Amino acid sequence: MNKLLIILAGVLTLGANLPAIAGPDILQLQAIERTHKATLDQTKRIPQERCAPKQLVLPLDHGPRAQTTPYLNQLRKVRFEAEMMACRETAVKRQ
């Protein structure tokens, strides 16, 4: 009797979870492909000339739980400014 209940519970659990394991059907796959193609078309239409708006975020460089040093933060600032200048120059060249 105990083995029968274990087998029955296993069959019911497998039967309940089978649709979740099976995966998407053909209609869902077609909808996913259409959405993917539409997003690819949109990304191709967007001009890549503009620089992405970025904001410099520096880790904590003081206190008992400092994550970095002031010198490393200064280097990060210089690199960020150089990156932004290079982006601006390439944007001007493209126009």
VEXDRENBA-999002 format. One record per residue (C-alpha): residue number from 0; z, y, x. Coordinates in steps of 0.25 Angstrom, whole numbers. Layout:
<atoms>
<atom NUM,<Z,Y,X>>
...
</atoms>
This chain:
<atoms>
<atom 0,<0,0,0>>
<atom 1,<4,10,11>>
<atom 2,<-10,7,19>>
<atom 3,<-17,9,6>>
<atom 4,<-11,23,4>>
<atom 5,<-14,27,18>>
<atom 6,<-28,23,17>>
<atom 7,<-30,30,4>>
<atom 8,<-23,43,9>>
<atom 9,<-33,42,21>>
<atom 10,<-45,40,12>>
<atom 11,<-41,52,3>>
<atom 12,<-39,61,15>>
<atom 13,<-52,57,21>>
<atom 14,<-59,59,8>>
<atom 15,<-52,73,6>>
<atom 16,<-56,78,20>>
<atom 17,<-70,72,20>>
<atom 18,<-77,84,15>>
<atom 19,<-70,93,25>>
<atom 20,<-75,84,36>>
<atom 21,<-89,83,31>>
<atom 22,<-93,97,35>>
<atom 23,<-102,107,29>>
<atom 24,<-114,102,20>>
<atom 25,<-129,106,22>>
<atom 26,<-128,119,13>>
<atom 27,<-116,124,20>>
<atom 28,<-123,122,34>>
<atom 29,<-135,129,29>>
<atom 30,<-126,141,24>>
<atom 31,<-120,141,38>>
<atom 32,<-133,141,45>>
<atom 33,<-138,153,36>>
<atom 34,<-126,161,39>>
<atom 35,<-127,158,54>>
<atom 36,<-141,162,54>>
<atom 37,<-138,175,47>>
<atom 38,<-127,179,57>>
<atom 39,<-136,176,68>>
<atom 40,<-147,185,62>>
<atom 41,<-137,196,60>>
<atom 42,<-132,195,75>>
<atom 43,<-146,196,80>>
<atom 44,<-148,209,72>>
<atom 45,<-136,216,77>>
<atom 46,<-140,224,89>>
<atom 47,<-132,221,102>>
<atom 48,<-133,235,108>>
<atom 49,<-120,240,104>>
<atom 50,<-107,237,112>>
<atom 51,<-97,229,104>>
<atom 52,<-85,238,101>>
<atom 53,<-74,233,110>>
<atom 54,<-59,238,112>>
<atom 55,<-52,236,125>>
<atom 56,<-39,227,123>>
<atom 57,<-30,226,134>>
<atom 58,<-19,216,136>>
<atom 59,<-5,221,138>>
<atom 60,<-2,225,152>>
<atom 61,<12,229,152>>
<atom 62,<26,223,147>>
<atom 63,<33,210,149>>
<atom 64,<21,202,143>>
<atom 65,<9,209,149>>
<atom 66,<-4,202,148>>
<atom 67,<-11,209,159>>
<atom 68,<-9,220,170>>
<atom 69,<-13,235,169>>
<atom 70,<-24,232,180>>
<atom 71,<-31,221,172>>
<atom 72,<-31,230,160>>
<atom 73,<-37,241,168>>
<atom 74,<-48,232,172>>
<atom 75,<-50,228,158>>
<atom 76,<-52,242,154>>
<atom 77,<-62,245,165>>
<atom 78,<-70,232,161>>
<atom 79,<-70,236,147>>
<atom 80,<-75,250,150>>
<atom 81,<-86,244,159>>
<atom 82,<-90,235,148>>
<atom 83,<-91,246,138>>
<atom 84,<-99,255,147>>
<atom 85,<-109,243,150>>
<atom 86,<-110,241,135>>
<atom 87,<-113,255,132>>
<atom 88,<-123,256,143>>
<atom 89,<-131,244,138>>
<atom 90,<-131,249,124>>
<atom 91,<-136,263,129>>
<atom 92,<-147,255,137>>
<atom 93,<-151,247,125>>
<atom 94,<-154,260,117>>
</atoms>
